[in-house]
Every structure is written in C-alpha cells, then in structure tokens.
C-alpha cells in the first residue's frame, strides 16, 4: 500500500508564500507522474500542477507564474512552492501520483490565505 503524506499548509497573508511537501512511501514514486490538486468545500477537486518522472511540468492557468512544482526522486518527495498567494488559493491541497501500478492520493493539507 502506497502512502502519500502532505505537510506545509497553514495560514498566510495575501502576497505571502508557502511550500507544500508530499512524502511518498514507495519507490513507485520515481516512475510516476505526480501532481497537486486542491478542493474547496462544495466544489470539485481542481488540478493545480503536475510533473512527470522526467521533470516536465504543467500548470493550471490560475497558478502559472506563481506556483512551482518540483520533485526529488531519490527521496520520494514532491513539492509545491506557492508565491504571491491570493485569497482564492485557499483550499485543501492534495498530492497525487499515478503510474501503471495505480493512482494514489494523500490526505490533504489546508492552505488559508487571509489577512
């Protein structure tokens, strides 16, 4: 059973920064495409960014230029650097990984952007 554990969420003022981390429990992470999603109450989960096993990245238009996704395959870790945060970025953020071995989700970490 693969486990993903997010950390780094919290309360930040508009314009501030946070760095989310996601620790994977399996070497399957190294061959997986990984990504970040977010969800607010009553809404569907929304894709934020993804990164392939080789390091190619893609971003939702709403975060492009402000967020940076990265990974450390040697340590089975995924990151999301979030800068210039806006109140509309407030959500529970989930990490995700997928490969031919399956799709896995973390439990989520709350990010709140408020003054």
C-alpha positions in Angstrom: 0.0 0.0 0.0 1.5 3.3 -1.1 1.0 6.2 1.3 1.3 9.9 0.5 1.6 12.4 3.4 1.4 16.2 2.8 2.7 18.9 5.0 3.4 22.6 5.0 0.0 24.0 4.9 -1.2 26.9 7.1 -2.4 30.4 7.3 -0.6 33.1 5.3 -1.4 36.7 4.3 -2.2 37.6 0.8 1.0 38.1 -1.2 2.8 35.6 1.0 4.4 32.2 0.3 4.1 28.6 1.4 5.9 25.5 0.4 4.0 22.2 0.5 5.7 18.9 0.7 4.5 15.4 0.0 6.3 12.3 1.1 5.7 9.0 -0.7 6.3 5.6 0.9 7.3 3.7 -2.2 9.9 3.7 -4.9 7.0 3.6 -7.4 7.0 7.4 -6.9 10.2 7.6 -9.0 8.4 6.3 -12.1 5.1 8.1 -11.5 3.7 11.3 -12.8 2.9 13.3 -9.7 0.7 16.3 -9.1 -1.1 18.7 -6.8 -4.8 19.3 -6.7 -7.0 21.5 -4.5 -10.5 21.5 -3.3 -12.8 23.9 -1.5 -16.0 23.0 0.3 -18.8 22.1 -2.0 -16.6 22.1 -5.1 -14.9 19.5 -7.2 -11.2 18.8 -6.8 -9.2 21.0 -9.2 -5.9 20.2 -10.8 -3.1 22.7 -9.9 0.1 21.3 -11.3 1.8 18.1 -12.4 5.3 16.8 -13.1 6.4 13.7 -15.0 9.0 11.3 -13.7 11.5 13.1 -16.0 10.7 16.5 -14.7 8.4 18.0 -17.3 5.9 20.3 -15.7 2.4 21.7 -16.4 0.3 24.3 -14.5 -3.2 25.4 -14.3 -3.6 28.9 -15.8 -4.8 30.2 -12.4 -1.4 29.5 -10.8 1.0 29.8 -13.7 3.9 32.1 -12.8 3.2 31.9 -9.1 3.5 28.2 -8.2 6.4 25.9 -8.9 6.2 22.1 -8.7 9.3 20.0 -8.2 10.3 16.6 -7.1 13.2 14.6 -5.5 13.0 11.1 -6.9 15.9 9.9 -4.7 13.9 10.8 -1.6 10.4 10.1 -2.9 9.3 13.7 -2.4 7.1 16.2 -4.2 7.0 19.9 -3.5 4.8 22.9 -4.4 6.3 26.3 -3.9 3.5 28.8 -3.8 4.3 32.5 -4.1 2.1 35.7 -4.4 -0.7 33.8 -2.7 -4.3 35.1 -3.2 -7.4 34.5 -1.1 -8.8 32.4 -3.9 -5.9 30.0 -3.4 -7.5 29.0 -0.1 -8.3 25.2 -0.3 -7.3 21.8 0.9 -4.3 20.8 -1.2 -3.8 17.1 -2.1 -0.8 15.4 -3.7 -1.3 12.6 -6.2 0.8 10.1 -8.0 -0.1 7.8 -10.9 1.6 5.0 -12.9 0.7 1.6 -14.3 0.8 0.4 -10.6 -2.2 2.6 -9.7 -3.3 6.1 -8.6 -2.7 7.3 -5.1 -3.8 10.3 -3.0 -2.7 12.0 0.1 -5.0 13.1 2.9 -4.7 16.8 2.2 -3.3 19.9 3.9 -5.2 23.1 4.5 -3.9 26.3 3.0 -5.7 29.5 4.1 -4.8 32.9 2.5 -6.3 35.7 4.6 -5.4 38.9 6.3 
